[in-house]
Amino acid sequence: MGAIYAKTGLSIMIGAMSEPKNPRVTAILQAFFVTFLWSTSWVIVKFGLQDIPAITFAGLRYFLAFLVLLPFYLRSPKATRLKELTRRDWLGLLALGVVYYTVTQSSQFLGLKYLPAITFSLMLNFSAIVIALLGIPTLKEFPTGLQWAGIGMFMVGVYLYFYPVAIPQAQVIGYIIAAVNVLATSVAAVMGRYANRGGRLHPLTVTVVSMGIGSILMMAIALVVEGVPHLSWLSWGLIVWLAVINTAFAFTLWNHTLRTLSAMESGIINNTMLIQIAVLAWIFLGERVTWLEAAGMLVVVIAVIMVQWRKTKD
């Protein structure tokens, strides 16, 4: 999840912190704190969807995050200026903004409207499998034997979680939306890696421009489909918290930890979100997990780490 986001100008604030005596331990704790914030987002979104239309919710979250990051982009001496972007750059960032923000984030919020947070978060892990397979034709990256084994193990974990397979009629649309989300997340991940591969565009530019395009388009769609929202102060509080803390601040702190932690370490920590979401959903949303479902989730986490092993070492 965090890998798609680039380093942001807020790192100036994080970097100003005094260096600890044991930076690795501190970085690990910070990384776990970030994944905890990201995991709480699922609970906050489930609460917020009771009063906030899904696409409006997603659009406001990322549009406000864009506004928070914009001043740091404008003040950054290293960020690629807009006038330096070529027509090809604009087309790539436009596509990334539409796929990763407009489609992916809208479908995530819509999916959480119809599915339990635990189930949707597990479904989202399918993106690791799809990304590995998409890398074959698009990036010429072929899965290793360990990754193929991880893919097989992943399917076993999913089978354990859903056994016996019985999808309630009311949740069918949720699974369809989840499938769209997985595909969009996977395509966006490959697009993001491609956009940052050459290193010509500054990561902050990629993030701010694509987020701005995607969130503005989301807001336009929300106005047409859902109309002008009438939100309470509580709803605005949830949106602002998600935008400033769980998006702008959390992704910045995550990128700060990448200065100390290896990609493999960060990947393992990031993959603990499935378990964290399950615990939070159980405590705050009353979503129960059987022992068989818990075993399936654990197998899925291990399998995803296996699938991502080569990618995270690069």
NUKE-67971 format. One record per residue (C-alpha): residue number from 1; x, z, y. Coordinates in steps of 0.2 Angstrom, whole numbers, plus 5000, padded with zeros to 4 digits. Layout:
N
NUM;X;Z;Y
...
END
This chain:
314
1;5000;5000;5000
2;5013;5005;5013
3;5025;4991;5008
4;5014;4978;5018
5;5017;4988;5034
6;5032;4985;5044
7;5043;4997;5054
8;5034;5001;5071
9;5039;5006;5088
10;5033;5024;5084
11;5049;5026;5074
12;5057;5030;5091
13;5047;5046;5091
14;5051;5050;5073
15;5069;5046;5075
16;5070;5058;5089
17;5068;5072;5077
18;5083;5082;5073
19;5092;5078;5057
20;5089;5091;5043
21;5103;5098;5033
22;5095;5090;5017
23;5088;5074;5023
24;5083;5068;5005
25;5072;5083;5001
26;5064;5082;5018
27;5061;5063;5016
28;5053;5066;4999
29;5042;5079;5006
30;5037;5068;5021
31;5033;5054;5009
32;5022;5065;4999
33;5014;5070;5015
34;5010;5052;5020
35;5003;5048;5003
36;4992;5064;5005
37;4986;5057;5022
38;4982;5040;5014
39;4973;5048;5000
40;4962;5059;5012
41;4957;5042;5020
42;4947;5038;5005
43;4937;5054;5006
44;4935;5052;5025
45;4929;5035;5023
46;4916;5040;5010
47;4910;5054;5022
48;4910;5042;5037
49;4900;5028;5028
50;4885;5039;5028
51;4883;5036;5046
52;4895;5021;5051
53;4892;5003;5045
54;4906;4998;5033
55;4913;4983;5043
56;4911;4992;5059
57;4920;5007;5052
58;4935;4996;5046
59;4936;4986;5062
60;4936;5001;5074
61;4949;5009;5063
62;4962;4995;5064
63;4957;4989;5081
64;4961;5007;5088
65;4977;5007;5078
66;4982;4991;5085
67;4979;4998;5103
68;4990;5013;5098
69;5004;5002;5092
70;5003;4988;5106
71;5012;4998;5119
72;5027;5002;5107
73;5028;4983;5104
74;5028;4979;5122
75;5042;4991;5125
76;5052;4987;5110
77;5068;4978;5115
78;5070;4971;5097
79;5053;4965;5093
80;5050;4946;5093
81;5041;4940;5109
82;5025;4930;5107
83;5033;4916;5117
84;5046;4914;5103
85;5033;4912;5089
86;5032;4894;5083
87;5016;4885;5078
88;5020;4889;5060
89;5023;4908;5064
90;5006;4909;5072
91;4997;4901;5057
92;5006;4912;5045
93;5002;4928;5055
94;4984;4922;5058
95;4982;4920;5039
96;4990;4937;5035
97;4978;4945;5048
98;4963;4937;5041
99;4967;4940;5023
100;4975;4958;5024
101;4964;4965;5038
102;4948;4956;5039
103;4945;4952;5021
104;4955;4967;5012
105;4950;4981;5023
106;4932;4976;5025
107;4930;4974;5007
108;4938;4991;5004
109;4926;5000;5015
110;4911;4990;5008
111;4918;4994;4990
112;4918;5012;4994
113;4900;5011;4999
114;4895;5006;4982
115;4908;5014;4970
116;4915;5031;4968
117;4932;5034;4977
118;4941;5037;4960
119;4935;5021;4952
120;4938;5010;4967
121;4956;5017;4969
122;4959;5014;4950
123;4953;4996;4952
124;4964;4993;4967
125;4979;4996;4955
126;4975;4979;4947
127;4984;4972;4963
128;5001;4977;4955
129;4997;4966;4940
130;4990;4951;4951
131;5005;4952;4963
132;5017;4951;4948
133;5008;4936;4941
134;5006;4927;4959
135;5025;4929;4961
136;5028;4917;4947
137;5021;4901;4956
138;5023;4907;4974
139;5040;4916;4975
140;5048;4910;4959
141;5049;4928;4953
142;5046;4930;4934
143;5041;4946;4926
144;5054;4955;4915
145;5050;4961;4898
146;5047;4979;4905
147;5035;4972;4917
148;5025;4962;4904
149;5025;4979;4894
150;5018;4987;4909
151;5004;4975;4911
152;4999;4977;4893
153;5000;4996;4895
154;4990;4995;4911
155;4975;4986;4902
156;4976;5000;4889
157;4974;5013;4903
158;4960;5004;4911
159;4951;5003;4894
160;4953;5022;4892
161;4946;5025;4909
162;4930;5015;4907
163;4927;5018;4888
164;4913;5016;4883
165;4911;5001;4895
166;4894;5004;4904
167;4892;4998;4922
168;4877;5005;4931
169;4866;4991;4938
170;4868;4998;4956
171;4887;4997;4955
172;4888;4979;4950
173;4890;4973;4968
174;4903;4986;4970
175;4914;4979;4956
176;4912;4962;4963
177;4918;4968;4980
178;4932;4977;4972
179;4938;4961;4963
180;4938;4952;4980
181;4948;4967;4987
182;4961;4966;4973
183;4963;4947;4975
184;4964;4949;4994
185;4977;4963;4993
186;4987;4954;4981
187;4988;4938;4991
188;4991;4948;5007
189;5006;4957;4998
190;5014;4940;4993
191;5011;4933;5011
192;5018;4948;5019
193;5034;4947;5008
194;5035;4929;5012
195;5033;4932;5031
196;5047;4945;5031
197;5058;4937;5018
198;5069;4927;5031
199;5070;4942;5043
200;5068;4930;5058
201;5052;4939;5064
202;5054;4957;5068
203;5043;4968;5057
204;5034;4976;5072
205;5029;4959;5078
206;5022;4954;5061
207;5012;4971;5060
208;5005;4971;5078
209;5000;4952;5079
210;4992;4951;5062
211;4983;4968;5064
212;4977;4963;5081
213;4970;4946;5074
214;4962;4954;5059
215;4954;4969;5068
216;4947;4958;5082
217;4939;4946;5069
218;4932;4961;5060
219;4924;4968;5076
220;4916;4951;5079
221;4909;4950;5062
222;4903;4968;5063
223;4894;4964;5079
224;4885;4949;5071
225;4881;4957;5054
226;4879;4975;5059
227;4875;4975;5077
228;4880;4987;5090
229;4883;5004;5082
230;4877;5020;5089
231;4890;5033;5084
232;4890;5052;5085
233;4905;5062;5091
234;4909;5066;5073
235;4909;5048;5068
236;4921;5044;5083
237;4932;5058;5078
238;4933;5052;5060
239;4938;5034;5067
240;4951;5040;5079
241;4959;5051;5066
242;4960;5037;5053
243;4967;5025;5067
244;4980;5037;5075
245;4985;5049;5061
246;4981;5040;5044
247;4986;5023;5050
248;4998;5022;5065
249;5007;5039;5062
250;5007;5039;5043
251;5014;5021;5041
252;5027;5025;5054
253;5033;5041;5045
254;5033;5032;5029
255;5045;5019;5036
256;5055;5033;5042
257;5057;5040;5025
258;5063;5023;5019
259;5079;5025;5028
260;5084;5039;5016
261;5074;5035;5000
262;5077;5021;4988
263;5063;5008;4986
264;5060;5014;4968
265;5058;5032;4974
266;5046;5027;4987
267;5036;5017;4975
268;5035;5031;4962
269;5028;5043;4976
270;5016;5030;4982
271;5009;5028;4965
272;5004;5046;4964
273;4990;5042;4976
274;4978;5038;4961
275;4980;5056;4955
276;4979;5063;4973
277;4963;5053;4977
278;4955;5059;4960
279;4959;5078;4965
280;4952;5076;4982
281;4937;5066;4977
282;4933;5080;4964
283;4935;5094;4977
284;4926;5086;4992
285;4915;5073;4984
286;4910;5081;4968
287;4917;5066;4958
288;4920;5072;4940
289;4934;5065;4929
290;4933;5067;4910
291;4949;5070;4899
292;4948;5052;4893
293;4947;5046;4911
294;4961;5057;4916
295;4972;5050;4902
296;4968;5033;4907
297;4973;5036;4925
298;4990;5043;4920
299;4993;5028;4909
300;4989;5017;4923
301;5001;5026;4935
302;5015;5024;4922
303;5011;5006;4919
304;5011;5002;4938
305;5028;5009;4940
306;5034;4999;4925
307;5026;4983;4933
308;5034;4987;4950
309;5051;4992;4944
310;5060;4976;4947
311;5051;4973;4964
312;5055;4990;4971
313;5073;4989;4966
314;5075;4972;4976
END
